[in-house]
Amino acid sequence: MRIFEEMESEVRGYVRSFPVIFDVAQGSLFYDEHGNRFIDFFSGAGTLNYGHNNPIISEALIDYLQKERIVHALDKATVAKREFLRTLRDVILAPRNLKYKVQFTGPTGTNAVETALKLARMVKRRSNILAFTNGYHGLTMGSLAVTGNSFYRDESYGVRHNTDFMPYDGYHGPDIDTLTYLRRYLEDQSSGIDLPAAIIVETVQGEGGVNLASDEWLRGVERICLDFDILLIVDDIQMGNGRTGPFFSFERSGISPDLVTFSKSIGGGLPLALLFMRSELDQWHPGEHTGTFRGNNLAFVAAAAALNHYWENPGEFTATINHKGNIVATEVNRILESYPECGGKLRGVGMVWGVEFPNTDFASQVSHEAFKNGVVIETAGAQSHVLKFFPALTIDEELLREGLARIEQAIVSLLSEKKDRLAGAIE
Ligand SMILES: *Cc1c(COP(=O)(O)O)cnc(C)c1O
C-alpha cells in the first residue's frame, strides 16, 4: 500500500474503504494479490452491470486487438463504430420506438452531462437549469453545479450560477407533491427562478441514497416541461443499462425525455459516454463540441457485444434482473425483520436496493464489516447512511445468496458487538 500513499493524491477514495490491492476479477468475484476472494456488490457504481471480464466482451476485445484493428480514431468513421451504431439502432432504439440521434462525448459520464447542459442552453437560448435535491450528475464544473450533495459542493468552487434546485419526489415526506412547488415557481414570474432551458433528473437517485421517483411524479415533471417549453434531461448514467429492469430506467414511467445522458455500463466496463437527443435538438455545427477521446473503439466493440448478447431479447433479460432483484428484496427484508433493533428500511427496484438506517453510521459500519467478510458493498446518500445493494445484473443466484448471507453475518456481528459494549457499560 505504501506506493499509493507516497505517490497518489490525498483525493483517493475507494482505496480507503477497501484497503487491499485488487488483481484478478471474473464475473462478480474479484481477488486481491494474495488470492483473497471478494463478492462484488458494488459493480463499479454501475459500470460492471455485465460483471468483470465478461467472456462475451473479453473475447470480442481480444479478437479485435489481435487483428490490429483501429483503437483510436478521434471521431472518424470506423467499422467498430458502424457496428455499434447499428446495434444501438436495431437492438435498443427501434424496438422501443425511440428516434434519438446520438452524440459521442468525452468518455466519462460528466462529459455527457456537460454536453447536455450546453446543448440545452444553446438550443433554448436560456441559461438556467433546474435540478433536484440530492441529485448527482458528476463533478466537473457544469455537472457539479447541478449536483446537490454538500460533500462535493463548495462555495469557493464558484461556478454554481444559473442553476436552481427543487425538491425531489418525497423530499417533504410522502404526503406532499413536490411538483406543486415547482409548477408554482415557474408560473410566477416573480418567484426569483428564471425559466430554465432544461430540467435534469434521475429516475432513481443512486448516489443520492437510492431515492425512487414514482412514475406519476416523473410524468408530472414531463408535463411541466411540456407546459413551460423546457427540455427534459434524464441522467440515466447509473440507472440505465438495465439496472432498474428495462434498458432505460424511464421506460417504466412511459416518459420521453428530450435528452438522455448515458455512460457507466454502456462500454461493457470500458470508458464510453453518450448523449441521446431528439433530432430537432441536434443543432451543433460540425466540430463545435469536440474531445480527443470521443468514442473509443474498444468500448464500441465491448458495447456491441454486450448489447447483442443481453438485449436481443429484452423481456428475458429484464425478467432475470427482476427475479434477482426479488431475491435481494426478500432476503434483505427477512434480515431486517430478524434484527429489528437495527431499524433498517428497504427501498428499490430491479437490481438497485438501498437500506436506510436510523443510526446514520450503521451503513458504513456494515460496509466495513462486510468487507472483512469478503463482500464489497458501498453506501450512498449525503451522509453515507444508506447501504446500497448493487450487484452485477449477471451475478449467479448462488453467489448472490452467498453475498447476502455474508452481509447478514456482518450485521449480526455488529449488533452483538454493540450489545457487548452496552453490557460492558452497564457493568
Ligand atoms: C456516475 C454518474 C455521473 C458521472 O459520471 P462520471 O463517469 O463519474 O463522470 C453522472 N450522473 C450519474 C447519475 C452518475 O451516477
The ligand as an SDF file (V2000), in Angstrom:
LIG
                    3D

 15 15  0  0  0  0  0  0  0  0999 V2000
  -21.5720    8.3840  -12.1300 C   0  0  0  0  0  0  0  0  0  0  0  0
  -22.5890    9.3830  -12.5070 C   0  0  0  0  0  0  0  0  0  0  0  0
  -22.2790   10.5540  -13.1930 C   0  0  0  0  0  0  0  0  0  0  0  0
  -20.8590   10.9550  -13.5080 C   0  0  0  0  0  0  0  0  0  0  0  0
  -20.1960   10.0180  -14.2670 O   0  0  0  0  0  0  0  0  0  0  0  0
  -18.5790   10.0250  -14.2560 P   0  0  0  0  0  0  0  0  0  0  0  0
  -18.1960    8.9700  -15.2260 O   0  0  0  0  0  0  0  0  0  0  0  0
  -18.1680    9.6930  -12.8430 O   0  0  0  0  0  0  0  0  0  0  0  0
  -18.1500   11.3760  -14.6530 O   0  0  0  0  0  0  0  0  0  0  0  0
  -23.3070   11.3950  -13.5540 C   0  0  0  0  0  0  0  0  0  0  0  0
  -24.5810   11.1000  -13.2580 N   0  0  0  0  0  0  0  0  0  0  0  0
  -24.9230    9.9980  -12.5980 C   0  0  0  0  0  0  0  0  0  0  0  0
  -26.3540    9.7180  -12.3190 C   0  0  0  0  0  0  0  0  0  0  0  0
  -23.9400    9.0930  -12.1810 C   0  0  0  0  0  0  0  0  0  0  0  0
  -24.2690    8.0020  -11.4880 O   0  0  0  0  0  0  0  0  0  0  0  0
  1  2  1  0
  2  3  1  0
  2 14  2  0
  3  4  1  0
  3 10  2  0
  4  5  1  0
  5  6  1  0
  6  7  2  0
  6  8  1  0
  6  9  1  0
 10 11  1  0
 11 12  2  0
 12 13  1  0
 12 14  1  0
 14 15  1  0
M  END
$$$$
